[in-house]
Each structure stands twice: as structure tokens, then as C-alpha cells.
Amino acid sequence: MRALVTGATGFVGGRLARELKGRGVEVRCMVRGRSRATDLADEGFELHEGDVSKPDTLNGAGEGCDVAYYLIHGMGRGSDGDFEQHEREAATAFARMAKDEGVGRVIYLGGLGEQPKSKHLRSRHETARCLAQHGPPLTYFRAAMVVGSQSESYKTLRYLVERLPAMIAPGWLKTPTQPIAADDVIDYLVQAPAIDESAAREIQIGGPDVISYGEMLDHMSDALGKRHRPKLPVPFLTPKLSSHWIGFVTPVDAGVARPLVEGLSTETTVTDPAGMSLFDVEPVGIDQALERALEGERSGAPA
């Protein structure tokens, strides 16, 4: 099998490319610039220099590939004006390229959440719609927070616990979510091409624990060996103010924090587990997922 992996310089894409290669899959990595992917080149990956915002650069990316992984979401960065329109155009261009060049399947990782208020979560659903409408059969994975050492959401939680003796507690800390370990996400993505029943359908994935974001902070405290942080209720703290607060007390850029925070008001839990039963994956709980992420940070190996 030959796979095209976009977003290969990112956390999930990079891990996926290396896991596929380790299993004997020929992997072509699509990158915006070769200078940003010297590690991939050094590891022997075939590179295609392309940008989904520039359709002409996609030509040839999918040639000879059985499957293409679309792991791109700008979080509002790198686009002028309406980023939602930018995301739709990018997904449509990629889907058309994949179909024209004979790719058999596209696999996309989006987010959980029904009728989200967050435009960033809405854009992920719209991306899936564009991929399905214009491209080959789509396997649409939907997940909540991916717990891994290089995940922005994970790093935000860890910094909050490490740096604050107490926390202001906006309403979104009560929102239920169903986090999943990065290892488990990679397993689902790797197995998908061999599971015919996963084509042209939505697959909701999550770990076994449904908890609130406030409870997740407590689990992070336990993993770090710290006492649970007192939470001071501030019910009228807006997403904009929350993002500035996070940007002030953590190294996470406020421009990234805002879309993350906007999504925290939406319940992100698995409502249809049927798709997960197609896969040979047993997701681990939040505590083990956090332990793996922390070990990955200590060892320097993504986890």
C-alpha cells in the first residue's frame, strides 16, 4: 500500500507517517516547504511540496496512492479574511485532486460535538462535507481532545496546573468531554484502509472516560503529583477573555487558545459508538493517556 499523509510535520501526521512506514507502507508526505521537513527527508520519506491553499501545487501528490490522509486544520492561522471559506476551498481542492489522481480513499480526523457554537468546530464538520462531496469515499474520524505530548490542548492543561495555585473557573469547566490517547488515534487511522466497512462513513472515537474539563484538570494534577487546584467560579468569563487569560499564564499563543476555548463550551462525547466496533482498538483511560504523554515529554519521544 502507498499512502499520502498531509500535515506530516505536525504531531498526529508525523506519528502516523512513521507508524505506517514501520508497518511496511510506502508513505509520501505532503509538506508546504522542504526546509520544514528535513527530518522526514533524512528518514527516507518521499516528499511532495504542496499547499492546499494553492491547488496547482497539489498536482501529482496523490498519483499512485491507495489512500490519502487529510490532517490539516488551520485553527484560523495562515489565512486572510473568512478562514471558514479558506478551509472549505482547501478541502475541496484536495478532494478533487485525490479523485482525479485515482486515490481510493480519503481519511480525515475531525472533531466531536453536535451543533457546536464554535466556528472552528463547525469548520471541521464542513471540511468533512467538502471532502465527501468532491473526493473519493471518506472515512471521517471524529474525536475530542487528543492526549499527547505535543497536543496544544494537552499542553494548555498541563501549563495551567503547573503554573497556577488556583484557577478562575468559567462555565466551560463543567462541559463533558471524552478524551482519547494519541496512541489510540494513530491505531484507528492506521487500521482504517484495511477495513472496507469504514469507507464512506463517520467513525466517532473516544476513550472510556467521560469527564468534565474541570475533572480533567484534577487528573492532570494527579499525574503531575500536585494537589488539586481550587477553582474560583467566574460564570461570565467569555471565550475571548478566557483565551487572553490562558495566553497570559501559559506559553500557548492566545490566537491558538481562543479557538480551543471556544470549542470547550460544546459537549464532545461519542454519541454513536458503532463505528469503533469495526476496529481492533481498546482505548486507554485518561490517567494512562496522561502518563504516556508525560513520559513522552520526559523522553523526548512524541507520545
N, C-alpha and C positions, 0 to 999 in steps of 0.2 A: 504494500500500500504506500502511496505517496500522499502527504498531507501538506496543505498550505496553512501556516499559522500566522495570523496578523497579531499585532500587539506583542511581538516576541521579545521586545526589550522591557516589557512590563512584568509584574510579579506573576500573574497567572499564566500569561503567554510564554514567558521564559521557562517556567517549570514544566508546562505542558510540552513544549518543544523538546526539552531534554528527556522527559519521560517517554514520549513517542519514539525518539531516536534510540533510547535504551531498549525498547521493545522491537527494534528492527524495522521501524517505519522510516521511509525516506521523507525528510522534512525540509520544506522550503519556507524560510522565514521572510515575511514581508516587513520591511523597515523603511522609515521615512528617510533615513540617511545612514550610509555605511559607517560613517565615523562614530555613530552612536551604537554600533553593533560589532565592534571589534572582537568582543569576547565570543560572540556567536560564530564569527568567521574563523577565529582561532580554534574553535571546537569542531570545525568542519561542516557547519551548516551551509547549505545553499542559500544565498540571499537574493531577494528581489527588492530593488529600491522603488517604492511606490507610496503614494499618499492618496487616501480615499477622497480627499477634497479636490484632487486633480485626476479626473477619470482617465486621461490619456496615459498616466504613469502606471495604471493597473494592467495595461496590455501585456499579456504573457504570464501574469502572476499565477493564473490557475491552470496553465497548459500542463497536461499530463497528471493532474492531481485528482485523486478519487474523492477527497473531502477537503473542505476549507473551513477553518475556524475563524469566526469573526469575534474578536475580543477587543473591540475599540469602543470607547465611550469618553468623550472629551471633558465631561464634567463642566461644560461651559468654557473651557480653556481653548485657546488657539483658533477661535472663530470670531468674526465680527458680526454685529447685529444679532439676528434671531438664531441662537445656537440650535434650537429645535429643528428649524428648517435645514440648517447645516447638517445635522445628524441624519435627517431623512434623505437628503441628497447623497450623502456619503454612503449610506446603506444601500440605496437604490443603485448607485454606480457599481458598488462591489457585487451586488446580486446579479446585475446584468452581465458583468464580466464573467462571473462564475458560470452562469448559464451558457453564455456564448462560447466559453472555452471548455465545456464538457465536464465540469465538476459534478460529481454525482450527488453530493450532499453538502449543505452548509450547516454548521453547528454554532450556535450563539449562546452566550451567557448573559442573561439579563437579570432583572430584579423581581422579587416578590412584591405583593401589595396590590389590592384591588381598588380601583378608582382613586389613585393617590392624588393628594393635593400638590405634591412636589412636581414641578415641571421636569425635573431631572429623571424621576422615576417614570413619568409619563413618556418622556422621550425614549426611554429604553423599550417600553412596550411598542412605541411607534416604530422604532428600529426593527423590531421583530416582524412587525406587519409588513414593512417595506421589503425586508429580506425574503419573506414568504411569498409576497405578491410577485416579485420580479426575478427571483432566482430559483435554483434547484430546491428539492424538498428540504425543509428546515427542521432541525431539532432545536427547540427553543428551551434551554435550561433556564430556570428561574430560581434565584437563591437570595437569601437575606445577607447579613454580614458574613463575609468570608474571613475566618480567623486564621491569619498567617502573619509571619514576622514582618512582611513588607506591605501589609494591607493598611491603607490610610485610616480606616475605621478602627482597626485594632490598635494602631499606634496612638490614635487620639485618646482612646480609653486608657491606655497604659500611662500616657503622659498626665492625664487628669488625676489618676490615682497617685502617681509618684510625686506630683508637684503641689497638690492641694491638701491641706489638713482638713478642710471641709469644703463642701460644694454647694453652690446655688442649685436648686432643683426645679427646673422648668417642667411643665406638664408632660413633655415627651419622655421623661424618665419612666413613666408608667406604661408606655406603649409596649405591647407584646411583640416579640421577635423570635426567630428560630435560627440562630447562627449555625454555621457549618464549618468544619475544619477544611483548610486548604487542601490537605491530602485527599480528602473525600471528594472535593470538587474535581480535582485532577483525575481521580479514578472514574468518575462519571463521564468526563469529557473523553478520556482515552477509550472507554468501552463503547461509546455511542456508535461509531461507524460499523461495528460488527453486529449491532442489534437492529435488525430491519424494522422491528416494531416501533423504534424510537424516531423513525423518519416521519416528517410532516406532522409532528405533534408537539405539544407543550409538556415539559417534564419539570414539575416542581420538586426541588430538593432542599433538604434541611437536616440538621442534626436532631437527636432525640429530645432535646430540651427546649421547651417554650418558656421563655423568661422575659421579664421587662428589662429595659436598658439600665434601670437602677439596680436591678439584681445582677446584671452583668458586671457592673462596676464593683459590686461586692465580690463576685467570683474572681475578678481581676485582682482585687486586694488580697484575697486568699492565695492566689497564685504567686503574688509578689511577697507574701509573708508580711503584709501590712494590715493594720486594723481597718475595719470598715469605716469609710469616711462619713461623718454626719452630713445630711442633705437638708439644706435650708430652703423651704418651699418659696418659689417665686413664680406664681402661676401665670403672670402676664409677660414673661420674658419671650420676646419674639424670636423667630429663627435668625433674623438679621443680627439682633443683639447677642444671641447665643453664639453665632459664628464669630463675631468680634471678640467675645469673651474667650472662646476656645483659641482663636488666633493669638490672643494676648498671653495666655498662660501656657501654651504649648508651641512647639516648632511648626505645627501644621498651619499652612497658609490659610488665611481667612477666606480666600477665594475658593479653596477646596473645602474648607469647613462648612461654608454656607450650604452648598448642595447636599452635603452629608446630613447636616442638621435638619434641612427642610424635609428630608426623607424620613426622619425619625418620628414624625407625627403620624405616619401611616403604619398600620399593623402589617408586619411582614412575616406571615406564618404560612405553612403549607396547608392549603385547603383541599387539595386533591393529591393524595399520596400514590395513586395508582401507577404513575409513571416510574416511580422509584423501584417498584417491584420487578421491573424488567432487568434491573442491573444487579450484579453481584457486588454490592457495596453495603457495608454495615457502618453507617456514620457514627463517629465517637461523640461523646457528650462535651459540653462546654469546658469542663475542667481539664480533660485530656487535650482538647484542642488548644487551650491556653498554654498548657505545659509544653506542647510541641512547638508553639510559636516562640515561647521564651527560650527554649533550648536552641531553636534556630538562630535567634539573636546572639546567644552566647557563643555558638559555634561558628557563626558567620555563614552558615548554610541556610538558604531560604527554606522555611517550613511553614 
